[in-house]
């Protein structure tokens, strides 16, 4: 635990620029607008209120302009509310600024550039044109100069303590010497300050430090000197040629000015809300909902400045995150003791801030049993005795809850009773939510699009101090591909289709299969191998596989049962249960004739049993396992090397014109409860057939970077690509002429790192495999899901039943990058909440794709996902790489997220490389991870 006096997460650095990639946001956060809409199985208007512009100038929307000061007056009101399947804002025409967009791509075509970061080749033309509203708002009235300052504090060691810099900035703003500048400055609460007016130089102000809640500084208060030094002058006019798309200005560094404007626009929110995560502000006055013991969810808003063609805009989105419930620490600990096994988890307590001035750690001993040497009281005394004698406080929980060690030096503990400690309000929870808490979060965050839109232009404008009209964005609805089976041709509607009365394109062979009953005490579990209901169930399952085209024997499978597993209360991390399951399999199966797969029947969800069985099958036993759920036959067939469905020839043409290999790359990092230094998992999947159905995987363990806890780039990419190319060559008797790489999990700020670090590794792999042969042409596309762009249907005819935009909606104008070859594609149908498109950016292209080829190609490929009868939100190669990475987590459960309530890890310190080497041989040629 640690103390805070600056509203929990505080007002930390607020530098702007593009949002970060995966792993940057708190684990307990969710974008309210897209909760529940993802198909990936994980677990994210009209005129409104405005604020005036600079004093002495005309009113401005979107936060106003900085030159005349960072304050303004409130504008007119906007509507609130909404409900399912409502249109937000009504019919619309695209923003007028886009009428000259053809001139932009015409200018680009006159430039002869290389394959790196290709300019937009043109606008997409396929599909039915529509107009949508997007959660981007124009920043108007922008002119003049922003003065950028570096802030240094001394003594540095004292000023740099946790949370202290933000408090120093608060005291600075109260200082009379700073009063003349307060109205026209904004800062990040750490090291940067921007001003609409030039500040005198040198500028040095001494601040007497005292904590929030104290009435003022003591006589001997620490003095921190704040030095504010001008570093540069940012002329807003320099943005104009960049926003206009003038080719010579593509390399302009806009980040300093964009990040400065982020500070300006976030100034209001930083005063009234709690910053938790980059560009996210949460407000205690808005809705709050209980999540579980000691936690509640707060509503807030994301905001970030974004350059678009001819207009600087601010992207605003609804979001939610988990916060600690403030109150007495002892009461919280007692609640955990009453309602959970094992008391307050370490993951809950270790980052908790309490109203003291020290770090705190829960000890197992109580105040009555914890003693220490006290010269003042004449010898050894208990904590209980000390507080009675020293402060005349009689402890109510002297012997039923632990004390807190609030010392920064473990060798010299300083104990406090929990009942005199208060959980400080406004603290964002940084740990991992339980499945139940996650479900509660999604329930509260999952709102229809119109509700979110009205929230943005209503309470969002109020809380953020902004205003304006949503961007009116041109979009197109792309036609779906034709889906084909060996027998029967279903009709695709709303991004999905039915597989009744069809036969899979190529059925796998499950002649030798087995069934395992996991007896964990669930209400719905089968009684045993002879249970008539089990026999009926297995006959139905086998018949479904058989009629779908999978080779399935008439004879019943081998049926195993585990016997009653030790209950979770006795076996909290389920180590004993997994050991019993492993022994059951070994005792019942012939090691010389492994089954094609094992159908595992579970009566409930368990966070240890499910991944543990996957790991047993993949690593220890080398067999496929499948816990039963809908569409399981599709998963079984894909794992057995079969083909569920294909696309018609026209839809596949962009892939089949030449021999092509599709590649997906991803990295998954340790979770928030993992040990420091835990490795990342990297995965590379690649197609091996001309139907682009089978994507075997290569995986590696990646150690953290020396200077960072994890590294996003794939270090072993050369070896992984070589392995994939050799498998392709063995399967096809030739090598691909083209390679399309889809890279998941990379933020906009890391595009150049992909080109600088990963591209050379891919080229090295090509040199090793192709040697003197002609090299394939390479295209690398980044797939981004961690963004906040959301779109709203402007007419009912272009809206799904739950109020979302239609499957196949693609956008490459209005809210996209000025220069880059990028687009937003929503291939799938959102099931609940608001749908989130995938942001595709081509960062390297030797194949010189057209806009239509990439957009329609990504769209049709989204219908090729093997284990579903619907389009998915992310192109399958990237999706599969993500799944393979997640399976890698199961191999390393002793280091990743499976931490017991007491905080101890299970599974021992296994030899990671040896464990990786035991992954069954089929991993490199079959989709074991799906």
ChimeraX attribute file (.defattr): number of C-alpha atoms within 10 A of each C-alpha:
attribute: neighborCount
match mode: 1-to-1
recipient: residues
	/A:1	21
	/A:2	22
	/A:3	22
	/A:4	28
	/A:5	24
	/A:6	25
	/A:7	20
	/A:8	25
	/A:9	20
	/A:10	24
	/A:11	27
	/A:12	21
	/A:13	18
	/A:14	26
	/A:15	21
	/A:16	23
	/A:17	22
	/A:18	18
	/A:19	17
	/A:20	17
	/A:21	19
	/A:22	17
	/A:23	16
	/A:24	12
	/A:25	17
	/A:26	18
	/A:27	18
	/A:28	21
	/A:29	25
	/A:30	24
	/A:31	25
	/A:32	28
	/A:33	28
	/A:34	27
	/A:35	24
	/A:36	26
	/A:37	23
	/A:38	23
	/A:39	17
	/A:40	13
	/A:41	8
	/A:42	7
	/A:43	13
	/A:44	25
	/A:45	27
	/A:46	18
	/A:47	16
	/A:48	23
	/A:49	23
	/A:50	27
	/A:51	25
	/A:52	24
	/A:53	27
	/A:54	25
	/A:55	17
	/A:56	8
	/A:57	13
	/A:58	11
	/A:59	20
	/A:60	24
	/A:61	23
	/A:62	29
	/A:63	34
	/A:64	32
	/A:65	31
	/A:66	29
	/A:67	22
	/A:68	21
	/A:69	22
	/A:70	24
	/A:71	23
	/A:72	20
	/A:73	14
	/A:74	17
	/A:75	18
	/A:76	11
	/A:77	15
	/A:78	21
	/A:79	17
	/A:80	16
	/A:81	11
	/A:82	18
	/A:83	16
	/A:84	16
	/A:85	18
	/A:86	22
	/A:87	24
	/A:88	24
	/A:89	21
	/A:90	14
	/A:91	15
	/A:92	19
	/A:93	13
	/A:94	18
	/A:95	14
	/A:96	8
	/A:97	11
	/A:98	18
	/A:99	9
	/A:100	12
	/A:101	18
	/A:102	11
	/A:103	11
	/A:104	20
	/A:105	18
	/A:106	13
	/A:107	12
	/A:108	19
	/A:109	13
	/A:110	9
	/A:111	10
	/A:112	9
	/A:113	11
	/A:114	12
	/A:115	17
	/A:116	15
	/A:117	19
	/A:118	22
	/A:119	23
	/A:120	24
	/A:121	18
	/A:122	18
	/A:123	18
	/A:124	20
	/A:125	13
	/A:126	16
	/A:127	17
	/A:128	12
	/A:129	13
	/A:130	22
	/A:131	22
	/A:132	30
	/A:133	27
	/A:134	23
	/A:135	26
	/A:136	30
	/A:137	25
	/A:138	24
	/A:139	23
	/A:140	18
	/A:141	20
	/A:142	20
	/A:143	16
	/A:144	16
	/A:145	20
	/A:146	24
	/A:147	22
	/A:148	26
	/A:149	21
	/A:150	16
	/A:151	20
	/A:152	18
	/A:153	22
	/A:154	14
	/A:155	13
	/A:156	11
	/A:157	8
	/A:158	14
	/A:159	23
	/A:160	14
	/A:161	9
	/A:162	14
	/A:163	21
	/A:164	21
	/A:165	24
	/A:166	24
	/A:167	23
	/A:168	24
	/A:169	20
	/A:170	16
	/A:171	17
	/A:172	22
	/A:173	18
	/A:174	13
	/A:175	16
	/A:176	11
	/A:177	15
	/A:178	15
	/A:179	11
	/A:180	11
	/A:181	18
	/A:182	17
	/A:183	16
	/A:184	19
	/A:185	24
	/A:186	28
	/A:187	28
	/A:188	25
	/A:189	22
	/A:190	23
	/A:191	19
	/A:192	21
	/A:193	21
	/A:194	26
	/A:195	26
	/A:196	23
	/A:197	18
	/A:198	17
	/A:199	18
	/A:200	11
	/A:201	10
	/A:202	9
	/A:203	13
	/A:204	17
	/A:205	16
	/A:206	15
	/A:207	22
	/A:208	19
	/A:209	20
	/A:210	19
	/A:211	16
	/A:212	14
	/A:213	9
	/A:214	9
	/A:215	8
	/A:216	12
	/A:217	14
	/A:218	11
	/A:219	7
	/A:220	8
	/A:221	12
	/A:222	15
	/A:223	16
	/A:224	20
	/A:225	19
	/A:226	20
	/A:227	18
	/A:228	22
	/A:229	19
	/A:230	19
	/A:231	12
	/A:232	13
	/A:233	16
	/A:234	19
	/A:235	13
	/A:236	19
	/A:237	12
	/A:238	15
	/A:239	20
	/A:240	15
	/A:241	15
	/A:242	24
	/A:243	19
	/A:244	18
	/A:245	22
	/A:246	15
	/A:247	17
	/A:248	9
	/A:249	16
	/A:250	16
	/A:251	9
	/A:252	11
	/A:253	11
	/A:254	16
	/A:255	14
	/A:256	16
	/A:257	23
	/A:258	23
	/A:259	19
	/A:260	28
	/A:261	28
	/A:262	24
	/A:263	26
	/A:264	28
	/A:265	27
	/A:266	28
	/A:267	21
	/A:268	19
	/A:269	25
	/A:270	25
	/A:271	13
	/A:272	16
	/A:273	22
	/A:274	24
	/A:275	29
	/A:276	26
	/A:277	21
	/A:278	19
	/A:279	23
	/A:280	25
	/A:281	27
	/A:282	29
	/A:283	19
	/A:284	15
	/A:285	12
	/A:286	12
	/A:287	12
	/A:288	17
	/A:289	14
	/A:290	17
	/A:291	22
	/A:292	16
	/A:293	17
	/A:294	21
	/A:295	19
	/A:296	21
	/A:297	29
	/A:298	27
	/A:299	22
	/A:300	30
	/A:301	26
	/A:302	24
	/A:303	23
	/A:304	26
	/A:305	28
	/A:306	24
	/A:307	22
	/A:308	22
	/A:309	23
	/A:310	19
	/A:311	22
	/A:312	21
	/A:313	22
	/A:314	26
	/A:315	22
	/A:316	28
	/A:317	25
	/A:318	25
	/A:319	24
	/A:320	28
	/A:321	27
	/A:322	30
	/A:323	26
	/A:324	24
	/A:325	22
	/A:326	17
	/A:327	15
	/A:328	17
	/A:329	23
	/A:330	22
	/A:331	17
	/A:332	21
	/A:333	21
	/A:334	16
	/A:335	15
	/A:336	17
	/A:337	15
	/A:338	11
	/A:339	11
	/A:340	13
	/A:341	14
	/A:342	14
	/A:343	17
	/A:344	21
	/A:345	18
	/A:346	19
	/A:347	20
	/A:348	20
	/A:349	17
	/A:350	15
	/A:351	19
	/A:352	24
	/A:353	28
	/A:354	28
	/A:355	18
	/A:356	19
	/A:357	14
	/A:358	17
	/A:359	21
	/A:360	27
	/A:361	24
	/A:362	21
	/A:363	14
	/A:364	12
	/A:365	15
	/A:366	23
	/A:367	27
	/A:368	21
	/A:369	15
	/A:370	19
	/A:371	18
	/A:372	14
	/A:373	11
	/A:374	12
	/A:375	9
	/A:376	8
	/A:377	12
	/A:378	8
	/A:379	10
	/A:380	14
	/A:381	17
	/A:382	19
	/A:383	23
	/A:384	24
	/A:385	20
	/A:386	21
	/A:387	16
	/A:388	13
	/A:389	12
	/A:390	10
	/A:391	9
	/A:392	10
	/A:393	13
	/A:394	13
	/A:395	18
	/A:396	12
	/A:397	19
	/A:398	21
	/A:399	15
	/A:400	15
	/A:401	24
	/A:402	25
	/A:403	29
	/A:404	25
	/A:405	22
	/A:406	23
	/A:407	17
	/A:408	14
	/A:409	10
	/A:410	10
	/A:411	7
	/A:412	10
	/A:413	15
	/A:414	18
	/A:415	23
	/A:416	22
	/A:417	23
	/A:418	27
	/A:419	20
	/A:420	14
	/A:421	18
	/A:422	19
	/A:423	26
	/A:424	24
	/A:425	20
	/A:426	25
	/A:427	25
	/A:428	30
	/A:429	27
	/A:430	24
	/A:431	19
	/A:432	19
	/A:433	20
	/A:434	13
	/A:435	13
	/A:436	10
	/A:437	20
	/A:438	18
	/A:439	15
	/A:440	19
	/A:441	27
	/A:442	21
	/A:443	14
	/A:444	19
	/A:445	27
	/A:446	23
	/A:447	24
	/A:448	23
	/A:449	31
	/A:450	26
	/A:451	23
	/A:452	30
	/A:453	32
	/A:454	22
	/A:455	21
	/A:456	28
	/A:457	27
	/A:458	19
	/A:459	18
	/A:460	25
	/A:461	24
	/A:462	19
	/A:463	22
	/A:464	28
	/A:465	24
	/A:466	31
	/A:467	31
	/A:468	27
	/A:469	22
	/A:470	28
	/A:471	23
	/A:472	27
	/A:473	25
	/A:474	22
	/A:475	26
	/A:476	21
	/A:477	21
	/A:478	24
	/A:479	16
	/A:480	22
	/A:481	23
	/A:482	18
	/A:483	22
	/A:484	20
	/A:485	20
	/A:486	17
	/A:487	13
	/A:488	14
	/A:489	17
	/A:490	17
	/A:491	13
	/A:492	17
	/A:493	12
	/A:494	17
	/A:495	22
	/A:496	20
	/A:497	16
	/A:498	13
	/A:499	17
	/A:500	10
	/A:501	11
	/A:502	18
	/A:503	22
	/A:504	24
	/A:505	18
	/A:506	20
	/A:507	24
	/A:508	22
	/A:509	19
	/A:510	22
	/A:511	16
	/A:512	17
	/A:513	19
	/A:514	22
	/A:515	23
	/A:516	25
	/A:517	22
	/A:518	26
	/A:519	21
	/A:520	20
	/A:521	15
	/A:522	12
	/A:523	8
	/A:524	9
	/A:525	16
	/A:526	21
	/A:527	13
	/A:528	18
	/A:529	16
	/A:530	10
	/A:531	11
	/A:532	12
	/A:533	13
	/A:534	17
	/A:535	14
	/A:536	10
	/A:537	12
	/A:538	16
	/A:539	15
	/A:540	12
	/A:541	14
	/A:542	20
	/A:543	16
	/A:544	15
	/A:545	23
	/A:546	18
	/A:547	15
	/A:548	25
	/A:549	23
	/A:550	28
	/A:551	17
	/A:552	21
	/A:553	15
	/A:554	11
	/A:555	9
	/A:556	15
	/A:557	20
	/A:558	15
	/A:559	17
	/A:560	21
	/A:561	20
	/A:562	19
	/A:563	15
	/A:564	12
	/A:565	18
	/A:566	18
	/A:567	13
	/A:568	16
	/A:569	10
	/A:570	9
	/A:571	12
	/A:572	18
	/A:573	21
	/A:574	22
	/A:575	17
	/A:576	16
	/A:577	25
	/A:578	21
	/A:579	13
	/A:580	18
	/A:581	25
	/A:582	18
	/A:583	12
	/A:584	17
	/A:585	21
	/A:586	12
	/A:587	11
	/A:588	14
	/A:589	14
	/A:590	10
	/A:591	11
	/A:592	6
	/A:593	8
	/A:594	16
	/A:595	21
	/A:596	19
	/A:597	22
	/A:598	25
	/A:599	20
	/A:600	19
	/A:601	19
	/A:602	22
	/A:603	17
	/A:604	14
	/A:605	10
	/A:606	14
	/A:607	13
	/A:608	19
	/A:609	20
	/A:610	17
	/A:611	20
	/A:612	22
	/A:613	21
	/A:614	22
	/A:615	22
	/A:616	22
	/A:617	22
	/A:618	26
	/A:619	20
	/A:620	15
	/A:621	17
	/A:622	21
	/A:623	19
	/A:624	26
	/A:625	25
	/A:626	22
	/A:627	16
	/A:628	15
	/A:629	10
	/A:630	9
	/A:631	12
	/A:632	18
	/A:633	21
	/A:634	24
	/A:635	22
	/A:636	28
	/A:637	26
	/A:638	25
	/A:639	26
	/A:640	20
	/A:641	20
	/A:642	23
	/A:643	24
	/A:644	30
	/A:645	26
	/A:646	25
	/A:647	19
	/A:648	13
	/A:649	15
	/A:650	10
	/A:651	19
	/A:652	19
	/A:653	13
	/A:654	17
	/A:655	21
	/A:656	15
	/A:657	9
	/A:658	12
	/A:659	16
	/A:660	23
	/A:661	26
	/A:662	22
	/A:663	25
	/A:664	27
	/A:665	31
	/A:666	28
	/A:667	28
	/A:668	26
	/A:669	23
	/A:670	22
	/A:671	18
	/A:672	17
	/A:673	19
	/A:674	20
	/A:675	15
	/A:676	13
	/A:677	15
	/A:678	20
	/A:679	24
	/A:680	25
	/A:681	24
	/A:682	28
	/A:683	28
	/A:684	30
	/A:685	32
	/A:686	31
	/A:687	23
	/A:688	26
	/A:689	16
	/A:690	15
	/A:691	16
	/A:692	24
	/A:693	24
	/A:694	23
	/A:695	31
	/A:696	27
	/A:697	29
	/A:698	24
	/A:699	24
	/A:700	22
	/A:701	20
	/A:702	21
	/A:703	15
	/A:704	18
	/A:705	13
	/A:706	9
	/A:707	7
	/A:708	8
	/A:709	15
	/A:710	21
	/A:711	18
	/A:712	23
	/A:713	20
	/A:714	23
	/A:715	17
	/A:716	16
	/A:717	25
	/A:718	20
	/A:719	18
	/A:720	23
	/A:721	24
	/A:722	20
	/A:723	19
	/A:724	24
	/A:725	23
	/A:726	15
	/A:727	19
	/A:728	21
	/A:729	15
	/A:730	11
	/A:731	13
	/A:732	14
	/A:733	9
	/A:734	12
	/A:735	21
	/A:736	19
	/A:737	14
	/A:738	20
	/A:739	22
	/A:740	22
	/A:741	24
	/A:742	26
	/A:743	25
	/A:744	26
	/A:745	23
	/A:746	22
	/A:747	20
	/A:748	16
	/A:749	12
	/A:750	16
	/A:751	17
	/A:752	14
	/A:753	13
	/A:754	20
	/A:755	16
	/A:756	11
	/A:757	14
	/A:758	18
	/A:759	18
	/A:760	14
	/A:761	21
	/A:762	18
	/A:763	15
	/A:764	16
	/A:765	21
	/A:766	19
	/A:767	16
	/A:768	12
	/A:769	17
	/A:770	15
	/A:771	10
	/A:772	8
	/A:773	10
	/A:774	10
	/A:775	17
	/A:776	20
	/A:777	15
	/A:778	21
	/A:779	21
	/A:780	24
	/A:781	22
	/A:782	25
	/A:783	24
	/A:784	21
	/A:785	22
	/A:786	22
	/A:787	20
	/A:788	23
	/A:789	19
	/A:790	25
	/A:791	29
	/A:792	30
	/A:793	28
	/A:794	24
	/A:795	19
	/A:796	17
	/A:797	11
	/A:798	19
	/A:799	19
	/A:800	17
	/A:801	15
	/A:802	20
	/A:803	27
	/A:804	30
	/A:805	31
	/A:806	25
	/A:807	29
	/A:808	28
	/A:809	26
	/A:810	29
	/A:811	27
	/A:812	24
	/A:813	21
	/A:814	23
	/A:815	25
	/A:816	20
	/A:817	19
	/A:818	24
	/A:819	25
	/A:820	16
	/A:821	26
	/A:822	26
	/A:823	24
	/A:824	26
	/A:825	27
	/A:826	27
	/A:827	32
	/A:828	29
	/A:829	29
	/A:830	28
	/A:831	15
	/A:832	20
	/A:833	27
	/A:834	32
	/A:835	31
	/A:836	30
	/A:837	31
	/A:838	23
	/A:839	23
	/A:840	25
	/A:841	26
	/A:842	25
	/A:843	21
	/A:844	24
	/A:845	19
	/A:846	16
	/A:847	14
	/A:848	15
	/A:849	17
	/A:850	14
	/A:851	20
	/A:852	17
	/A:853	16
	/A:854	19
	/A:855	24
	/A:856	24
	/A:857	18
	/A:858	18
	/A:859	29
	/A:860	24
	/A:861	24
	/A:862	25
	/A:863	29
	/A:864	25
	/A:865	23
	/A:866	25
	/A:867	19
	/A:868	19
	/A:869	20
	/A:870	22
	/A:871	28
	/A:872	26
	/A:873	26
	/A:874	31
	/A:875	25
	/A:876	26
	/A:877	31
	/A:878	26
	/A:879	23
	/A:880	28
	/A:881	31
	/A:882	26
	/A:883	20
	/A:884	28
	/A:885	25
	/A:886	20
	/A:887	20
	/A:888	25
	/A:889	22
	/A:890	23
	/A:891	22
	/A:892	24
	/A:893	20
	/A:894	20
	/A:895	25
	/A:896	22
	/A:897	19
	/A:898	23
	/A:899	22
	/A:900	16
	/A:901	18
	/A:902	14
	/A:903	13
	/A:904	11
	/A:905	19
	/A:906	15
	/A:907	12
	/A:908	9
	/A:909	10
	/A:910	11
	/A:911	8
	/A:912	12
	/A:913	10
	/A:914	9
	/A:915	13
	/A:916	17
	/A:917	10
	/A:918	13
	/A:919	20
	/A:920	17
	/A:921	12
	/A:922	16
	/A:923	17
	/A:924	18
	/A:925	19
	/A:926	19
	/A:927	24
	/A:928	27
	/A:929	24
	/A:930	19
